[in-house]
Amino acid sequence: MTPTHILILIGAYFVVLLLISYFTGKNDSNADFFKAGKQSPWYLVAFGMVGASLSGVTFISVPGWVASSEFSYMQVVFGYFIGYLITSYVLMPIYYRQNVTSIYEYLDSRFGFVSYKVGAISFFISRVLGASFRLFLVAIVLQQFVFDKFTGIRIPFEATVTLSILLIWIYTFKGGIKTIVWTDSLQTLFMLVSVGLSIYYILDQLDWTFGEFLASDEFKGYNKVIFTDDFFAKNHFIKSFLGGIFVTICMTGLDQDMMQKNLTCKNLKDAQKNMVSFSVVLVIVTFIFMLLGALLYIYAEKYQIAIPLMDGKAKSDLLFPEIALNTGLGITVAVTFMLGLIAAAYSSADSALTSLTTSFCVDFLGIEKRPENKQRGIRKMTHVGMSILLIIVVILFKHVLDTNVIDGVLQVAGYTYGPLLGLFAFGIFTKHQVKDTYVWLVAFFAVLLVFGMAQIPTEKIGGYQIGYELLPINGLLTYLGLWLIRDKNKTSSIA
C-alpha cells in the first residue's frame, strides 16, 4: 500500500467524520458541546467507549507488549472490570445527583475552592499527557509508514502532528461531545473489524485454523496470563490486579474525559447499563488484542520480519503496522489496519480534546458565570488553545519517550491521578471537612513522595520492582494528608 493510497484513505475517512460533525453540530450550543443535551442512547455510548478506552495505544502497543510480558496485561484488565463496577455504583450516582458539568465541581461543594482546583489541575495534567501519548503513537506510525516514504520531499514530524490535531479540531469544534458519541461508535466498529480481519488473514498465511493456533507450541510461548511466581516482580498478579482496579477508578471514574460521555445519558440507570455492558466487552476485546499480538510475533519469526527501528532503536509498537503494510497479507489487511489505527487513535484523542476544553472552560474560566453572549466564543478560543497545547506536548514526546507507550501511560497515571483518588475517597467515605487552603500542599508532597519511591533502585529494596501500586499508594498518602488537615469542628452534609 503506497503512501499516496494511505493519504487518500485518511482523507476519505475524515470526510465521513466531517459529515457526522455537520449533522450533530448544527446547534453549536455549549449545552450540546458539554453534555449532548443529555439525550445520548446508553448502548451507543457503551459501544463508542470501547474504542475510546482501547485507543491507538491498545491497538498497537498491547500487541507489542506480548513479546516481553506475554499475556500479563490481562491481569491488569481483570482489575479494570472491578474498577468499572465501582465507578458505576459508587461514583456515577454522585455525579448524577449533583448534576455536574465537570465532575470536579463535586470537590468544590464538598471541600472548597482549593480542593476543586487541585482536582481539576490533576485531571488537566493527566489528560494532556495521556492524550499526547496516544497522539504520539499514531503520529510516529504516519511518519514512518507514510510521510517518510515520499521521495524528494521531507515532511517533518512536527507537520505530521499538527495535521493530525488540526483534523481533530475541525470535526469537534462545533458539536463537541455530541459529535464524539457518534464518531466514537464508528471508530470502534472500524477498529474491531480491523483486528478481526488481521487475525483471519495471518492465520490463513500460517495455514492454521483458530483452534490449531490456540493449541500450537508457538502460542504456548506467549500465552501465560497469571504471574504469581515472584511477588517482587512488577507483573505479579496481586500488584497488577489491584493496580488495574485503581487505574480504572481514576482514569475512568475520576476522569472528565470518560465521565463526560456517561453524563450525556438520559439518567443514572442508563449510564450504569452503559458502564457495565462496556466493561464486559472491553475484557473480551482486549484478550483478542493479546491473541493478535502473539500471532504477530509468530508470523514475524516465521517470515524473519525484524522489529522496525525508530531513531536507531527497535520499537515494538511498530511491528503491527510493519506486518500490515509491508508484508504479503494483502490490500484488505493494509486498508483495514489503517482505518483501525486512525479510528483507534482519534477516538481517544478527539474526546480528550473535548474534555480538556470542557474542564478548562468550567473549572478554570467559570464559563457558566460569564455573560451568555460571550460563552460560545470563550469555548471556541479554548478549543483552539487546547489543540495548540497538545501539538507542543506530542512533539516533545518524540525527544524524551523511551518506553512502550501503554506502559508509559500507566506510569504517568500513578503520579497524576493519585491526588484525585485521595480527594474523592476522603470526600465519599468520611464526613470530615478539611482546611482547604492546605490541600495543594498535601497533593504536592504525596506526588513527591511517590516519585521518590519510584526512583529507588530495585537492589536497594531486595529486588522488589515497584509498578502499578504507585497509584493506590499515592491516593493513600493524599488521604492520610487530608486526615491530618481535617477540621475537627466541621462536617459536611454531602459526604
Secondary structure by P-SEA (a helix, b strand, c coil): ccaaaaaaaaaaaaaaaaaaaaaaaccccccccccccccccaaaaaaaaaaaaacccccccccccccccccaaaaaaaaaaaaaaaaacccaaaaaaacccccaaaaaacccaaaaaaaaaaaaaaaaaaaaaaaaaaaaaaaaccccccccccccaaaaaaaaaaaaaaaccccaaaaaaaaaaaaaaaaaaaaaaaaaaaaaaacccaaaaaacccccccccccccccccccccaaaaaaaaaaaaaacccccaaaaaaaaacccaaaaaaaaaaaaaaaaaaaaaaaaaaaaaaaaaaaaccccccccccccccaaaaaaaccccccaaaaaaaaaaaaaaaaaaaaaaaaaaaaaaaccccccccccccaaaaaaaaaaaaaaaaaaaaaaaaaacccccaaaaaaaaaaccaaaaaaaaaaaccccccccccaaaaaaaaaaaaaaaaaacccccccccccccaaaaaaaaaaaaaaaaacccccccccc
